[in-house]
Amino acid sequence: MKRRVWIETMGAAGMALALPGSATAQTRKDAVTLAMTLEPPGLDPTAGAASAIGEVVLYNVLETLTKIGPDGTVSPLLAESWTVSPDLKAYTFRLKKGVTFHNGEPFNAATVKFAFERARAEGSVNKDKPTFANIDSISAPDDQTLVLLLKAPNPDLLFSLGQATAAIVEPKSAAANATQPVGTGPYRLDSWAKGSQLVLKAWDGHRNARAIRIRRAVFRFISDPAAQVASLLSGDVDAFPRVAAARSLEQFKADKRFSVMVGGSRAKTILAINNKRKPLDDLRVRRAIAAAIDRQAVITGAADGFGVPIGSHYVPGMPGYVDTTGLNPYNPEKAKALLREAGVATPLELTIKLPPTPYARQGGEVIAAQLAKAGIRAKLENVEWALWLSGVYANHNYDLTIISHVEPLDLGNYAKPGYYWGYESPAFNALWAKIGNTGNAAERAKLLAEAQKLIATDAVNAFLYQPQWITVAKARLKGLWKDMPIFVNDLSALSWE
């Protein structure tokens, strides 16, 4: 798209004309178009596992007691302060006054009590239900005070309460949040054209409404890598966090219209294995799969080199991290020997289901070629995101799948009964329970190291790499996150220069 010299499109503000040589003040641009790879299946993060939900609603439509920053630190949001007992089992929150929901209902301690009791209820489908199930009692002595008493210490609770699964929902509207989310955030849902785009508009009733500089935000959903790059170059998209643009990076860096950020993550990209299916229930077969994979080649092929190899479901920089890549190193001959030892006739026929993310589709080609050299014939099956969530995640209908787990504190998934990879280990469960009851940071780090080694030794999944995310945006757009401990697009932080 040609650059316009005299007329600048101003989004929702219309157009402003600037005459040659004049200093005519222009209306400040107050709209933004962001792009995402995946479209959320719904808009209630307390009832769905897709991280794309939080990318749209977290801190924008729905708010939490705490807020996680790009550096991973926790600050107050709906809670203005808190105290924690020395044993990490009693948390007392002082809540902000004068906060209301979009529907006019008041926010208070009773509302938070409802939200957390809903999250821990027997029928809860909250992805982080174990966090809330660990709460022994929830009390609201007055409107501005909330007290949580835990069954076991949880030093990560303040971080967990800043994630999308801990969003504070309102009793009268909670059931409809998947399509009409009602929260306390600075934005409300304006429209949603399924398969195309979603629009949020600033809510004038928010306590900080005057400080919000972006009045309208459009989220466009673009899964194809070439289309992602084209959307930026054409100017149709203002910013694309986590864009698949590694191969076009130098082009964007050389173009003064754009800013480019490469940041770290706490995500884990894995080849998930269905531990319940034969012959994948055999440890030797899972180890053979792991040994057949050259992680560095996968990083090159799937992530264009933007990744760090991992050997377990944990990433460098996290408390207690240990390098476990040496436990299942790349060794095709060992992979063949393990299959023979397990009595598996080759070629072993398996299917890899691939969601529409570029890293999965590209990584599938690389991994299938590697597995073939070890005697495993992997058929690649592309599935849309909704089918991945229902078929793979919910119904466990798969052999192998490539997926990036982006939640920062999700090692406990390996202790979840009925989780989609079907791992059941009394040893890990006991170890995880011990971690949950350990408040001492040094001792907890040692136990976390043991947990990483255990799931690596059990080859629950083939652990691939920690992604590094690329964000490309128009140079005048400020406030985007570089590092992403969680997936979020914090619209209240954005502004045009």
C-alpha positions in Angstrom: 0.0 0.0 0.0 1.5 3.4 -1.0 2.4 5.7 1.8 0.0 8.7 2.0 1.8 12.1 2.3 -1.0 14.6 2.8 -3.9 12.4 4.2 -3.5 10.2 7.2 -6.2 7.8 8.0 -7.1 8.3 11.7 -9.2 5.2 12.4 -12.3 5.9 14.4 -11.4 9.6 14.5 -12.0 10.0 10.7 -9.5 11.9 8.6 -7.4 15.0 9.3 -5.8 17.1 6.6 -2.3 18.5 6.9 -1.5 21.3 4.5 2.1 21.5 3.2 4.3 23.5 5.5 1.6 23.9 8.1 1.6 22.8 11.7 -2.1 21.9 11.8 -2.8 19.8 14.8 -4.2 16.4 14.0 -6.7 14.4 16.0 -4.8 11.8 17.9 -5.3 8.3 16.5 -7.4 6.2 18.9 -8.0 2.9 17.1 -5.7 -0.1 16.6 -5.9 -3.3 14.6 -4.1 -6.3 16.1 -3.8 -9.7 14.5 -3.7 -13.1 16.1 -2.9 -16.6 14.7 -5.8 -18.4 16.3 -9.4 -17.3 16.8 -10.7 -17.9 20.3 -13.5 -20.6 20.4 -15.3 -18.5 23.0 -14.7 -15.6 25.3 -14.9 -17.2 28.8 -11.3 -18.1 29.9 -12.8 -19.8 33.0 -14.5 -22.4 30.8 -12.1 -22.9 28.0 -8.5 -24.0 27.6 -7.5 -22.0 24.5 -4.9 -19.3 25.3 -6.5 -17.2 22.5 -9.4 -16.4 24.8 -7.1 -14.6 27.2 -5.4 -12.8 24.4 -8.6 -11.0 23.7 -10.3 -10.6 27.1 -7.7 -10.6 29.8 -7.1 -7.2 31.4 -9.3 -5.8 28.6 -12.8 -7.1 29.2 -12.3 -9.3 32.3 -10.0 -8.3 35.2 -8.3 -10.3 37.9 -7.2 -9.5 41.5 -3.6 -9.2 40.4 -1.9 -8.3 37.2 1.1 -9.9 35.6 3.6 -7.6 33.9 5.8 -8.4 30.9 8.7 -9.1 33.2 6.6 -11.6 35.2 6.2 -9.4 38.2 2.8 -9.2 40.0 1.0 -5.9 40.8 -2.4 -5.0 42.1 -5.4 -4.8 39.8 -8.8 -5.4 41.4 -7.0 -6.0 44.7 -5.3 -2.9 46.0 -3.1 -4.8 48.5 -2.7 -8.1 50.2 -0.9 -9.8 53.1 0.4 -13.4 53.1 1.0 -15.6 56.2 4.5 -17.0 56.8 3.3 -20.5 56.0 1.9 -19.3 52.6 -1.6 -20.7 53.5 -3.5 -17.5 54.4 -4.0 -14.7 51.9 -5.9 -11.6 52.8 -6.8 -9.2 50.0 -8.0 -5.6 50.3 -10.2 -4.9 47.3 -10.6 -1.6 45.4 -13.7 0.5 46.1 -16.1 1.9 43.5 -15.6 -0.8 40.9 -18.6 -1.9 38.8 -19.2 -4.5 36.2 -20.3 -3.5 32.7 -23.9 -4.4 33.6 -23.9 -2.0 36.6 -23.5 -4.7 39.2 -21.1 -3.9 42.0 -17.7 -5.5 42.4 -17.0 -6.6 46.0 -15.7 -9.5 48.1 -18.9 -11.4 47.6 -18.4 -11.3 43.9 -14.9 -12.7 44.2 -16.1 -15.4 46.5 -18.7 -16.4 43.9 -16.1 -16.4 41.1 -13.6 -18.6 43.1 -16.3 -21.0 44.4 -17.5 -21.4 40.8 -13.9 -22.2 39.7 -13.5 -24.9 42.4 -17.0 -26.4 42.2 -17.4 -30.0 41.4 -18.7 -29.3 37.9 -16.1 -26.7 37.1 -14.3 -27.0 33.8 -11.8 -24.3 34.6 -8.4 -25.4 33.2 -6.7 -24.3 36.5 -9.3 -25.9 38.8 -6.6 -27.5 41.0 -5.4 -24.0 42.0 -8.9 -23.2 43.3 -9.6 -26.7 44.7 -6.6 -26.1 47.0 -8.6 -23.3 48.7 -10.0 -24.6 51.9 -12.2 -21.7 52.7 -13.2 -18.4 51.2 -14.6 -15.6 53.4 -15.7 -12.1 52.8 -15.8 -10.3 56.2 -16.8 -7.0 54.5 -17.2 -5.7 50.9 -13.5 -4.8 50.6 -11.9 -7.8 52.3 -11.4 -11.3 51.0 -9.7 -14.1 52.9 -8.4 -17.3 51.3 -7.2 -20.2 53.5 -5.4 -22.8 51.6 -5.1 -26.6 52.2 -1.5 -26.5 51.1 1.0 -23.7 50.7 1.1 -22.0 47.3 3.9 -19.5 46.7 2.7 -19.0 43.1 -0.9 -18.1 44.1 -0.5 -14.3 43.4 0.8 -15.1 39.9 -2.0 -17.6 39.3 -4.6 -15.1 40.3 -3.4 -12.8 37.6 -4.1 -15.3 34.8 -7.2 -15.4 32.7 -8.6 -18.5 34.5 -8.8 -16.4 37.6 -11.0 -13.7 36.0 -13.6 -12.2 38.3 -17.0 -12.9 36.8 -20.4 -11.6 37.9 -23.2 -14.0 39.1 -26.0 -12.7 36.8 -24.0 -12.7 33.6 -21.4 -15.5 34.2 -23.3 -18.2 32.2 -23.2 -16.1 29.0 -19.6 -15.0 29.1 -18.6 -17.2 26.2 -20.5 -15.0 23.8 -21.3 -11.9 25.8 -18.5 -11.4 28.4 -19.3 -9.0 31.2 -16.4 -7.9 33.3 -14.9 -4.9 35.1 -12.4 -4.1 32.4 -11.9 -1.0 30.3 -13.4 -2.5 27.2 -16.6 -4.2 26.1 -17.3 -6.6 23.2 -18.7 -4.5 20.3 -19.0 -7.2 17.6 -17.6 -10.6 16.6 -17.7 -11.8 13.0 -16.7 -15.4 13.4 -13.9 -16.5 11.2 -12.8 -12.9 10.5 -12.5 -10.3 13.3 -13.6 -9.2 16.8 -14.0 -5.6 17.9 -13.7 -4.2 21.4 -14.8 -0.7 22.3 -13.7 1.4 25.3 -16.1 1.4 28.2 -16.8 4.9 29.6 -17.9 3.5 33.0 -14.4 2.2 33.8 -12.7 3.7 36.8 -9.7 4.7 34.6 -11.7 5.5 31.5 -10.0 8.9 31.0 -6.5 7.3 30.8 -7.5 4.9 28.1 -6.0 6.1 24.8 -7.2 3.3 22.5 -10.9 3.6 22.1 -11.5 0.9 19.5 -9.5 -2.3 19.0 -10.0 -4.8 16.1 -8.6 -8.3 16.4 -8.1 -10.0 13.1 -7.5 -13.8 12.9 -4.8 -14.8 10.3 -3.3 -18.3 10.6 -1.4 -18.5 7.3 2.3 -17.2 7.6 2.4 -15.6 4.2 -0.9 -13.8 4.9 0.4 -12.6 8.3 3.4 -10.9 6.7 1.3 -9.5 3.9 -1.2 -8.0 6.4 1.6 -6.0 8.0 3.3 -4.9 4.8 0.0 -3.7 3.4 -0.8 -1.7 6.6 -4.0 -3.5 7.2 -2.7 -4.6 10.6 -1.0 -2.3 13.1 0.6 -5.0 15.2 1.0 -8.7 15.1 2.3 -10.2 18.4 3.8 -13.7 18.0 3.8 -13.4 14.2 5.3 -16.1 12.0 7.6 -13.6 10.3 11.1 -15.0 11.0 11.9 -15.4 7.4 10.9 -11.8 6.7 12.5 -10.4 9.8 15.4 -8.5 8.0 12.8 -6.9 5.7 10.9 -5.5 8.6 14.0 -4.4 10.4 15.1 -2.5 7.4 11.8 -0.7 7.0 11.4 2.4 9.2 7.7 2.0 9.2 8.0 -1.0 11.6 9.4 -1.9 15.0 10.5 -5.4 15.6 10.7 -7.1 19.0 12.1 -10.6 19.8 11.2 -11.7 23.3 11.3 -14.6 25.6 8.5 -16.8 26.8 7.5 -19.5 29.3 6.0 -21.6 26.6 6.9 -25.2 25.9 6.5 -26.6 22.4 6.1 -30.4 22.6 5.2 -33.4 20.6 2.5 -34.7 22.8 2.0 -38.4 23.0 -1.2 -40.3 23.9 0.2 -42.5 26.7 -3.1 -44.5 26.8 -2.8 -45.8 23.2 -0.9 -48.9 22.3 2.0 -49.1 21.6 2.6 -45.6 23.0 1.8 -46.9 26.5 5.2 -48.6 26.3 7.9 -46.5 27.8 10.4 -47.9 25.2 8.3 -46.7 22.3 7.9 -43.2 23.8 11.7 -43.1 24.3 12.2 -44.2 20.8 10.1 -41.3 19.5 12.1 -38.9 21.6 15.4 -40.3 20.5 14.4 -40.0 16.8 13.9 -36.2 17.1 16.7 -33.7 16.5 15.5 -30.7 18.5 17.8 -28.2 16.9 16.5 -29.3 13.4 13.0 -28.9 14.6 13.7 -25.4 15.9 15.3 -24.5 12.5 12.4 -25.9 10.6 9.4 -25.1 12.8 10.5 -21.8 14.4 13.1 -20.6 11.9 15.8 -20.8 14.6 13.9 -18.9 17.3 13.9 -21.3 20.1 15.9 -23.0 22.9 15.9 -26.8 23.2 14.2 -28.3 26.3 14.2 -31.8 27.7 11.2 -31.5 30.0 8.0 -29.5 30.5 10.0 -26.5 32.0 12.0 -23.7 30.6 15.2 -21.9 31.4 14.8 -19.0 33.9 12.1 -20.7 35.9 12.7 -21.5 39.6 14.4 -24.9 39.9 15.1 -25.3 36.2 17.6 -28.1 35.3 18.8 -29.0 31.8 17.3 -32.4 31.0 18.0 -32.4 27.2 20.7 -35.1 27.8 18.1 -37.6 29.2 16.6 -38.3 25.8 19.2 -37.2 23.3 18.9 -37.4 19.5 20.0 -41.0 18.5 18.2 -42.6 15.6 20.0 -45.9 16.0 18.9 -46.1 19.7 15.4 -45.3 18.6 15.4 -48.3 16.2 16.8 -50.5 19.0 14.2 -49.5 21.5 11.4 -50.3 19.0 12.9 -53.8 18.4 13.2 -54.2 22.2 9.5 -53.3 22.5 8.6 -55.9 19.9 7.2 -53.3 17.6 7.1 -54.2 13.9 8.3 -51.4 11.7 7.3 -49.3 10.1 5.2 -48.3 13.0 2.1 -46.4 11.7 1.1 -43.3 13.7 -0.8 -40.1 13.0 0.3 -36.6 14.0 -2.6 -34.2 14.3 -1.5 -30.6 13.6 -3.4 -27.5 14.7 -3.3 -24.5 12.3 -0.4 -22.7 13.9 2.6 -22.3 11.6 5.0 -23.9 14.1 2.9 -27.0 14.2 2.4 -27.4 10.4 6.0 -26.7 9.7 7.3 -28.8 12.6 5.1 -31.7 11.5 7.0 -32.0 8.2 10.3 -32.0 10.0 9.4 -34.5 12.7 7.7 -36.9 10.3 10.9 -37.0 8.2 13.0 -37.7 11.3 10.6 -40.4 12.6 10.8 -42.1 9.3 14.5 -42.6 9.7 13.8 -44.6 12.9 11.1 -46.8 11.4 8.1 -44.8 12.3 5.7 -43.7 9.5 3.9 -40.6 10.7 0.8 -39.5 8.7 0.2 -35.8 9.1 -3.4 -34.7 9.6 -4.2 -31.0 9.6 -7.1 -30.0 11.9 -8.7 -26.7 12.6 -8.4 -25.2 16.1 -11.9 -26.0 17.3 -11.5 -29.7 16.2 -8.1 -29.9 17.9 -9.7 -28.6 21.2 -12.6 -31.0 20.9 -10.9 -34.0 19.4 -7.4 -34.0 20.8 -7.7 -32.0 24.0 -11.2 -33.0 25.2 -11.7 -36.5 23.7 -8.0 -37.7 23.5 -8.6 -38.8 20.0 -5.0 -38.8 18.7 -1.6 -40.6 18.6 0.7 -37.6 18.5 0.2 -33.8 18.2 2.4 -30.7 18.1 1.3 -28.0 20.5 2.8 -25.1 22.5 1.8 -25.0 26.1 2.0 -21.3 26.9 1.0 -21.3 30.6 3.9 -20.4 32.8 3.0 -22.6 35.8 1.7 -25.8 34.3 4.0 -28.6 35.4 1.1 -29.7 37.6 -0.7 -30.8 34.5 1.2 -34.1 34.8 -0.6 -34.8 38.1 -4.1 -34.1 36.6 -6.3 -37.2 36.3 -7.7 -37.6 32.8 -5.5 -35.0 31.2 -5.2 -35.3 27.4 -1.8 -37.1 27.3 -3.0 -39.8 29.7 0.0 -39.9 32.0 -0.7 -41.6 35.3 2.2 -41.8 37.7 1.8 -42.3 41.5 5.4 -41.2 41.9 4.9 -37.9 40.1 1.6 -37.3 42.0 3.4 -37.8 45.3 6.2 -35.5 44.2 3.8 -32.8 43.1 1.9 -33.0 46.4 5.2 -32.6 48.2 6.0 -29.5 46.0 2.6 -28.1 46.9 3.3 -28.5 50.6 6.8 -27.0 50.5 7.1 -23.3 51.2 10.9 -23.1 51.4 12.2 -21.7 48.1 15.4 -23.7 48.0 13.8 -27.0 48.9 11.0 -26.4 46.4 13.5 -25.7 43.6 15.1 -29.1 44.4 11.8 -30.9 44.2 10.9 -29.1 41.0 14.2 -30.4 39.5 13.2 -33.9 40.5 9.8 -33.5 38.8 11.4 -32.3 35.6 13.7 -35.3 35.6 10.9 -37.7 36.3 8.7 -36.8 33.4 11.7 -36.6 31.1 12.8 -40.1 32.2 9.2 -41.3 31.7 9.2 -39.7 28.2 5.7 -38.6 28.7 6.0 -36.4 25.7 8.8 -35.5 23.3 9.9 -32.1 24.6 11.1 -29.9 21.8 11.8 -26.2 22.5 11.1 -23.0 24.3 9.8 -20.5 21.7 11.1 -17.0 21.2 8.3 -14.7 20.0 8.5 -12.1 17.3 6.2 -9.0 17.4 6.1 -6.7 14.4 4.2 -3.4 14.7 4.0 0.0 13.2 6.8 2.1 14.7 4.4 4.7 16.1 2.5 2.2 18.2 3.8 2.1 21.8 3.2 -0.1 24.8 3.3 -3.6 23.3 4.9 -6.3 25.4 8.3 -7.6 24.3 8.6 -10.6 26.7 5.5 -12.7 27.3 5.2 -14.7 30.6 1.5 -15.0 29.7 -0.4 -14.5 26.4 -2.1 -11.1 26.7 -2.8 -8.0 24.6 -3.0 -5.3 27.2 -4.9 -2.6 25.3 -4.8 -0.1 28.1 -1.0 0.1 27.8 -1.2 1.0 24.1 -1.0 4.5 22.5 0.0 6.1 19.2 3.1 8.4 19.2 
